[in-house]
Amino acid sequence: MTDDEQARRGHRRDERVRAATGGRPSGDGGRTTDRSADGRRRTDRSADGGRTTDDSANDGRTTAVARPGDGEQVADGESKGRRETPEERSDRNWNELLQELRVTQTGVQLLTGFLLTLPFQSRFADLAPDQVGIYLVLVVLAAAATVLLTAPVTMHRLLFQRRLKAEIVRTGHRVAMVGLGCLALVVTGTVLLIFDVVVSREGALYAAGGILFLLVVGWIVVPFVFARRRSDAG
């Protein structure tokens, strides 16, 4: 077969392909385009994370159709909040509060157990009167922290099926904040007592002051800074 015959056969094959496709080129980059009666074109991509975009033939704008639960979208792409009912929000806040209480209760149990075993140690009789006073204050604070940090669970159980989940969440939040304050004092006072017995009163003051500084920075200052930045940005 000569080169001219091969060229003619290839030309006829291309003509048959164009006739079968209506003269339109294939190879659309993996996209499927459908035209609707209102002149809008819908383009679906397989790797766009499940979103669908509509391109208007009039003004060329692109509208993103959000998935359920995405929240209302703003210009910079941030979500203004979850799309949830008040009951769903109360359930989510309650679950988050429970997770936080589990973390704090572990620390309270360890400190309370440590303090309750001290009177049964042989060196407890050697404590000075002011050290015994510090110890008793710490026991009271540890007991108060235990009561406060378990109070939301008790309220939830006593008010079960009363449709007061929102009130329980708000009250539990306030009670937990007071319990965290007691826990911070217990941590600081425990360090003060141990260093006072083992090292000296001066060393105890320095150590307790350092722990109190870390608690204030980590528990108060850092969240306040984040909240301030959020309010300024909003």
C-alpha positions in Angstrom: 0.0 0.0 0.0 1.4 3.4 -1.1 1.7 6.4 1.1 -1.1 8.2 -0.9 -3.5 5.3 -0.3 -2.8 5.3 3.5 -3.3 9.1 3.6 -6.7 8.8 1.8 -7.8 6.0 4.1 -6.9 8.0 7.1 -8.8 11.1 5.8 -11.9 9.0 5.2 -11.7 7.5 8.7 -11.5 11.1 10.2 -14.5 12.1 8.2 -16.5 9.1 9.5 -15.5 10.0 13.1 -16.6 13.7 12.6 -19.9 12.6 11.1 -20.6 10.3 14.0 -19.9 13.0 16.6 -21.8 15.7 14.8 -18.7 17.7 14.0 -18.0 18.4 17.7 -14.5 17.7 19.1 -14.3 15.3 21.9 -11.8 15.6 24.8 -13.7 17.9 27.2 -11.1 17.5 30.0 -13.2 14.9 31.9 -16.2 17.2 32.4 -19.9 16.6 31.5 -21.9 19.6 30.4 -25.7 19.7 30.2 -27.6 22.7 28.9 -31.0 23.4 30.4 -33.9 25.3 29.0 -33.1 28.5 30.9 -29.7 28.9 29.2 -27.6 27.9 32.2 -24.8 25.4 32.0 -24.2 23.0 34.8 -20.7 21.6 35.2 -20.0 18.6 37.5 -16.5 17.7 38.5 -15.6 14.4 40.2 -12.9 15.8 42.5 -14.6 19.0 43.8 -15.4 17.5 47.2 -19.1 16.9 46.4 -19.9 20.5 45.4 -21.8 21.6 42.3 -21.2 24.8 40.4 -23.6 26.7 38.1 -22.1 29.0 35.4 -24.6 31.6 34.1 -24.3 32.4 30.5 -25.5 35.9 31.2 -23.1 37.3 33.8 -20.5 34.5 34.2 -21.1 34.3 38.0 -20.4 31.0 39.8 -22.7 30.0 42.6 -21.6 27.3 45.1 -24.3 25.0 46.4 -23.2 24.1 49.9 -23.7 20.6 51.4 -26.0 20.3 54.4 -24.3 21.2 57.6 -21.7 23.5 56.0 -23.2 26.6 57.6 -23.9 29.9 56.0 -20.9 31.0 53.8 -19.4 34.5 54.0 -17.1 36.2 51.5 -13.8 35.0 52.9 -14.9 31.3 52.9 -15.4 31.1 56.7 -18.6 29.6 58.1 -20.8 31.8 60.2 -22.0 28.7 62.2 -23.5 25.3 62.1 -27.0 24.7 60.6 -28.6 23.0 63.6 -31.8 23.3 65.6 -31.7 24.6 69.2 -32.1 21.1 70.5 -29.1 19.8 68.4 -27.0 22.7 69.6 -27.9 21.9 73.3 -27.0 18.3 72.7 -23.6 19.2 71.2 -22.8 21.7 73.9 -23.7 19.1 76.5 -21.5 16.5 75.0 -18.6 19.0 74.8 -19.1 19.9 78.5 -19.0 16.3 79.5 -15.7 15.7 77.7 -14.2 18.7 79.5 -15.5 17.5 82.9 -13.9 14.1 82.4 -10.5 15.7 81.9 -10.8 18.0 85.0 -12.3 15.3 87.2 -9.2 13.1 86.7 -6.9 15.8 88.0 -9.3 16.5 91.0 -9.4 12.8 91.9 -5.6 12.5 91.9 -5.1 15.6 94.1 -7.9 14.7 96.4 -6.6 11.2 96.9 -3.1 12.6 97.6 -4.4 15.0 100.2 -6.6 12.4 101.9 -3.6 10.1 102.5 -1.3 12.7 104.1 -2.7 12.4 107.7 -1.8 8.8 107.7 1.8 9.4 106.9 4.4 9.3 109.7 5.7 12.8 109.0 2.3 14.5 109.2 2.7 15.0 112.9 5.8 17.1 112.3 3.9 19.7 110.3 3.9 23.2 111.8 0.5 24.7 112.7 0.4 27.0 109.7 1.2 24.0 107.4 -1.7 22.1 108.9 -3.9 25.1 108.2 -2.8 25.1 104.6 -3.5 21.4 104.4 -7.0 21.7 105.7 -7.9 24.6 103.4 -6.6 22.4 100.5 -8.8 19.5 101.6 -11.9 21.8 101.6 -11.1 23.3 98.2 -10.5 19.8 96.7 -13.8 18.6 98.1 -15.6 21.7 96.7 -14.0 21.2 93.3 -15.2 17.6 93.3 -18.8 18.6 94.1 -18.9 21.4 91.6 -17.4 19.5 88.7 -19.9 16.6 89.2 -22.9 18.9 89.8 -23.8 19.2 86.0 -24.1 15.4 85.8 -26.3 15.3 88.9 -28.5 18.1 87.5 -28.9 16.3 84.3 -30.0 13.1 86.0 -32.5 14.8 88.3 -34.0 16.8 85.4 -34.0 13.9 83.0 -36.7 14.2 80.3 -37.9 17.6 81.6 -36.9 19.3 78.3 -34.4 21.6 80.2 -31.3 20.7 78.3 -30.5 24.3 77.4 -30.8 25.4 81.1 -28.7 22.5 82.3 -26.0 23.4 79.8 -25.9 27.1 80.9 -25.9 26.3 84.6 -23.4 23.5 84.2 -21.1 25.9 82.4 -21.2 28.4 85.3 -20.8 25.7 87.9 -17.8 24.2 86.0 -16.1 27.6 85.9 -16.3 27.9 89.6 -15.0 24.3 90.0 -12.1 25.1 87.8 -11.3 28.1 90.0 -11.2 25.8 93.0 -9.0 23.3 91.1 -6.5 26.1 90.3 -6.3 27.0 94.0 -5.8 23.3 94.9 -3.0 22.9 92.4 -1.2 26.1 93.6 -1.7 25.3 97.3 -0.5 21.7 97.0 2.7 22.9 95.4 3.0 25.5 98.2 2.6 22.9 100.9 5.0 20.4 99.4 7.8 22.9 98.8 7.2 24.4 102.3 7.8 21.0 103.9 10.6 19.7 101.7 12.5 22.9 100.8 11.7 26.2 102.6 9.0 28.8 102.9 10.8 31.0 100.4 11.1 28.3 97.9 7.5 27.4 98.4 6.4 30.9 97.6 8.5 31.0 94.4 7.2 27.6 93.2 3.6 28.4 94.0 3.9 31.8 92.4 5.2 30.2 89.2 2.4 27.6 89.0 -0.2 30.3 89.6 1.3 32.4 86.8 1.1 29.5 84.4 -2.5 28.9 85.4 -3.5 32.5 84.8 -1.7 32.6 81.5 -3.0 29.3 80.2 -6.5 29.4 81.6 -7.4 33.1 81.4 -5.0 35.2 79.3 -4.7 33.0 76.2 -8.5 32.4 75.9 -9.1 36.1 76.4 -6.6 37.0 73.7 -8.3 34.6 71.2 -11.8 35.9 72.1 -10.5 39.5 71.6 -9.0 38.7 68.2 -12.2 37.1 67.1 -14.3 40.0 68.2 -12.0 42.5 66.5 -12.1 40.5 63.3 -15.9 40.2 63.4 
